Amino acid sequence: MNEEHIQQVLEIEKQANEIHDKAIREAEQFVKQADQESQTIIQKAQVDAQEEADRLVGKAQAKDESARILAEAKENIERTKGLAMSHFDRAVSYVLDRAAGRE
């Protein structure tokens, strides 16, 4: 009877070791899978962040370009306005001179 009990204990120990080993393999597999998934998530987050940064930089550059174009347009308007006023003053002087008979 002792021999039989010893065999049963050994069999139980063997099963326990197999269950333990299987649990360790599964845990290692879960860790590996979680690591792979986290790397995928990190890579996607990096790509998304880079795309967002590129979009914001492009938007900022477009605003800078728009501001530059607007400033140039305002300068051109002021320059043209100045020329127009100068020509207007000359035209008024010419008309007044003609009307006064000076020309």
Backbone as JSON, one array per atom type, in Angstrom:
{
  "sequence": "MNEEHIQQVLEIEKQANEIHDKAIREAEQFVKQADQESQTIIQKAQVDAQEEADRLVGKAQAKDESARILAEAKENIERTKGLAMSHFDRAVSYVLDRAAGRE",
  "N": [[0.81, -1.18, 0.0], [1.93, 1.23, 0.69], [3.68, 1.63, -1.41], [1.9, 2.08, -3.47], [0.72, 4.5, -2.66], [2.93, 6.12, -2.73], [3.44, 6.09, -5.49], [1.11, 7.39, -6.36], [1.47, 9.91, -5.19], [3.81, 10.68, -6.5], [2.81, 10.78, -9.12], [0.93, 12.82, -8.86], [2.64, 14.92, -8.22], [4.06, 15.03, -10.62], [2.0, 15.79, -12.39], [1.41, 18.26, -11.25], [3.81, 19.6, -11.7], [3.76, 19.65, -14.5], [1.48, 21.23, -14.94], [2.37, 23.56, -13.73], [4.62, 24.17, -15.36], [3.29, 24.55, -17.8], [1.73, 26.78, -17.14], [3.74, 28.67, -16.73], [4.83, 28.82, -19.34], [2.59, 29.83, -20.7], [2.31, 32.27, -19.38], [4.71, 33.5, -20.11], [4.23, 33.66, -22.85], [2.01, 35.4, -22.83], [3.25, 37.7, -21.83], [5.07, 38.2, -23.9], [3.28, 38.62, -26.03], [1.88, 40.86, -25.04], [3.97, 42.69, -24.98], [4.57, 42.9, -27.72], [2.13, 43.97, -28.64], [2.1, 46.37, -27.22], [4.33, 47.63, -28.35], [3.4, 47.95, -30.95], [1.28, 49.71, -30.48], [2.71, 51.89, -29.47], [4.29, 52.54, -31.7], [2.28, 53.27, -33.51], [1.22, 55.47, -32.16], [3.43, 57.15, -32.26], [3.64, 57.58, -35.04], [1.16, 58.8, -35.5], [1.48, 61.08, -33.9], [3.63, 62.31, -35.21], [2.46, 62.84, -37.7], [0.48, 64.63, -36.9], [2.07, 66.67, -35.87], [3.44, 67.41, -38.22], [1.23, 68.34, -39.66], [0.44, 70.52, -38.09], [2.75, 72.1, -38.24], [2.75, 72.6, -40.99], [0.39, 74.05, -41.15], [1.05, 76.25, -39.57], [3.15, 77.26, -41.11], [1.73, 77.9, -43.39], [0.11, 79.91, -42.36], [2.11, 81.76, -41.7], [3.07, 82.26, -44.26], [0.77, 83.32, -45.41], [0.5, 85.6, -43.84], [2.82, 86.95, -44.58], [2.33, 87.38, -47.32], [0.04, 88.98, -47.11], [1.13, 91.19, -45.78], [2.91, 92.09, -47.75], [1.04, 92.72, -49.72], [-0.32, 94.82, -48.44], [1.77, 96.67, -48.26], [2.16, 97.13, -51.0], [-0.32, 98.26, -51.61], [-0.22, 100.61, -50.07], [1.98, 101.86, -51.27], [1.0, 102.15, -53.88], [-1.19, 103.75, -53.33], [0.12, 106.03, -52.41], [1.46, 106.79, -54.76], [-0.78, 107.25, -56.36], [-1.97, 109.39, -55.02], [0.01, 111.28, -55.35], [-0.02, 111.54, -58.13], [-2.63, 112.43, -58.36], [-2.49, 114.88, -57.04], [-0.79, 116.22, -58.79], [-2.39, 116.17, -61.06], [-4.57, 117.73, -60.23], [-3.28, 120.16, -59.82], [-2.49, 120.66, -62.44], [-4.99, 120.89, -63.71], [-6.01, 123.13, -62.34], [-4.1, 125.02, -63.05], [-4.59, 125.13, -65.8], [-7.18, 126.02, -65.77], [-6.78, 128.52, -64.7], [-5.46, 129.67, -66.67], [-2.74, 129.46, -66.94], [-1.36, 127.67, -68.41]],
  "CA": [[0.0, 0.0, 0.0], [2.85, 2.35, 0.69], [4.17, 1.77, -2.78], [0.81, 2.67, -4.25], [0.6, 5.9, -2.23], [4.11, 6.82, -3.26], [3.2, 6.26, -6.93], [0.08, 8.41, -6.51], [2.09, 11.2, -4.85], [4.71, 11.01, -7.61], [1.96, 11.13, -10.26], [0.36, 14.14, -8.55], [3.75, 15.87, -8.36], [4.33, 15.13, -12.06], [0.92, 16.59, -12.95], [1.58, 19.61, -10.73], [4.93, 20.19, -12.45], [3.29, 19.91, -15.87], [0.58, 22.39, -14.87], [3.23, 24.7, -13.43], [5.39, 24.48, -16.57], [2.35, 25.1, -18.79], [1.38, 28.11, -16.68], [4.9, 29.53, -16.99], [4.88, 29.04, -20.79], [1.49, 30.72, -21.05], [2.63, 33.6, -18.85], [5.75, 34.05, -20.99], [3.57, 33.99, -24.1], [1.22, 36.61, -22.58], [4.18, 38.82, -21.72], [5.57, 38.45, -25.24], [2.18, 39.2, -26.8], [1.63, 42.2, -24.52], [5.08, 43.52, -25.43], [4.36, 43.16, -29.15], [0.99, 44.87, -28.77], [2.49, 47.7, -26.74], [5.21, 48.2, -29.37], [2.53, 48.36, -32.06], [0.56, 50.91, -30.03], [3.69, 52.97, -29.38], [4.64, 52.94, -33.06], [1.14, 53.99, -34.08], [1.15, 56.77, -31.48], [4.51, 57.97, -32.8], [3.25, 57.96, -36.4], [0.06, 59.77, -35.36], [2.04, 62.32, -33.35], [4.43, 62.94, -36.26], [1.53, 63.38, -38.68], [-0.16, 65.82, -36.3], [3.11, 67.71, -35.82], [3.62, 67.87, -39.6], [0.04, 69.1, -40.03], [0.5, 71.79, -37.38], [3.84, 72.88, -38.83], [2.26, 73.06, -42.29], [-0.62, 75.08, -40.9], [1.78, 77.43, -39.1], [3.87, 77.81, -42.25], [0.73, 78.52, -44.26], [-0.26, 81.18, -41.71], [3.25, 82.66, -41.88], [3.09, 82.63, -45.68], [-0.38, 84.21, -45.6], [0.82, 86.88, -43.2], [3.83, 87.6, -45.42], [1.64, 87.84, -48.54], [-0.83, 90.08, -46.71], [1.99, 92.34, -45.51], [3.37, 92.59, -49.05], [-0.1, 93.35, -50.38], [-0.54, 96.1, -47.77], [2.84, 97.56, -48.71], [1.85, 97.52, -52.38], [-1.47, 99.16, -51.56], [0.26, 101.91, -49.57], [2.84, 102.44, -52.31], [0.11, 102.55, -54.98], [-1.96, 104.87, -52.81], [1.03, 107.19, -52.42], [1.63, 107.21, -56.16], [-2.06, 107.78, -56.83], [-2.14, 110.72, -54.43], [0.97, 112.16, -56.01], [-0.55, 111.82, -59.47], [-3.86, 113.22, -58.18], [-2.07, 116.26, -56.74], [-0.27, 116.8, -60.03], [-3.53, 116.38, -61.97], [-5.32, 118.88, -59.72], [-2.47, 121.35, -60.13], [-2.56, 120.87, -63.89], [-6.34, 121.4, -64.03], [-6.1, 124.48, -61.81], [-3.27, 125.87, -63.9], [-5.3, 125.29, -67.07], [-8.35, 126.86, -65.52], [-6.31, 129.87, -64.43], [-4.85, 130.14, -67.9], [-1.28, 129.48, -66.81], [-0.78, 126.76, -69.38]],
  "C": [[0.87, 1.26, 0.0], [3.37, 2.66, -0.7], [3.12, 2.45, -3.64], [0.64, 4.15, -3.9], [1.77, 6.72, -2.77], [3.94, 7.08, -4.74], [2.16, 7.36, -7.18], [0.66, 9.81, -6.23], [3.02, 11.64, -5.98], [3.92, 11.46, -8.84], [1.36, 12.52, -10.06], [1.43, 15.22, -8.7], [4.07, 16.1, -9.84], [3.27, 16.01, -12.71], [1.05, 18.06, -12.51], [2.7, 20.33, -11.46], [4.53, 20.52, -13.88], [2.38, 21.14, -15.9], [1.4, 23.66, -14.62], [4.01, 25.14, -14.67], [4.5, 25.11, -17.64], [1.97, 26.53, -18.42], [2.52, 29.1, -16.94], [5.0, 29.84, -18.48], [3.79, 30.01, -21.23], [1.77, 32.15, -20.58], [3.69, 34.27, -19.72], [5.15, 34.48, -22.32], [2.73, 35.26, -23.95], [2.11, 37.85, -22.51], [4.7, 39.2, -23.11], [4.51, 39.13, -26.1], [1.89, 40.63, -26.35], [2.73, 43.16, -24.97], [4.92, 43.88, -26.9], [3.22, 44.16, -29.37], [1.35, 46.28, -28.31], [3.42, 48.39, -27.73], [4.4, 48.72, -30.56], [1.8, 49.65, -31.7], [1.5, 52.1, -29.97], [4.05, 53.47, -30.77], [3.51, 53.73, -33.71], [1.02, 55.37, -33.46], [2.24, 57.7, -32.01], [4.17, 58.46, -34.21], [2.16, 59.03, -36.34], [0.59, 61.13, -34.88], [2.85, 63.05, -34.42], [3.54, 63.56, -37.32], [0.86, 64.64, -38.16], [0.83, 66.97, -36.24], [3.35, 68.28, -37.22], [2.45, 68.75, -40.04], [0.08, 70.49, -39.37], [1.6, 72.7, -37.93], [3.4, 73.44, -40.18], [1.26, 74.18, -42.14], [0.06, 76.37, -40.46], [2.53, 78.08, -40.25], [2.9, 78.5, -43.21], [0.29, 79.85, -43.68], [0.85, 82.19, -41.88], [3.29, 83.17, -43.31], [1.94, 83.6, -45.97], [-0.09, 85.58, -45.01], [1.84, 87.65, -44.03], [3.19, 88.17, -46.68], [0.75, 89.04, -48.23], [0.0, 91.34, -46.45], [2.51, 92.94, -46.81], [2.24, 93.31, -49.78], [-0.39, 94.72, -49.76], [0.51, 97.11, -48.17], [2.57, 98.06, -50.13], [0.69, 98.49, -52.43], [-1.03, 100.56, -51.12], [1.11, 102.62, -50.62], [1.98, 102.97, -53.46], [-0.73, 103.75, -54.56], [-1.12, 106.15, -52.83], [1.24, 107.71, -53.83], [0.35, 107.85, -56.69], [-2.28, 109.19, -56.28], [-1.2, 111.72, -55.07], [0.46, 112.53, -57.4], [-1.81, 112.68, -59.38], [-3.5, 114.68, -57.92], [-1.56, 116.95, -58.0], [-1.4, 117.1, -61.01], [-4.34, 117.59, -61.53], [-4.57, 120.17, -60.04], [-2.55, 121.68, -61.61], [-3.92, 121.48, -64.26], [-6.49, 122.84, -63.54], [-5.29, 125.46, -62.65], [-3.97, 126.15, -65.23], [-6.48, 126.25, -66.91], [-7.93, 128.31, -65.29], [-5.63, 130.46, -65.64], [-3.33, 130.19, -67.84], [-0.63, 128.51, -67.8], [-1.45, 126.86, -70.68]]
}
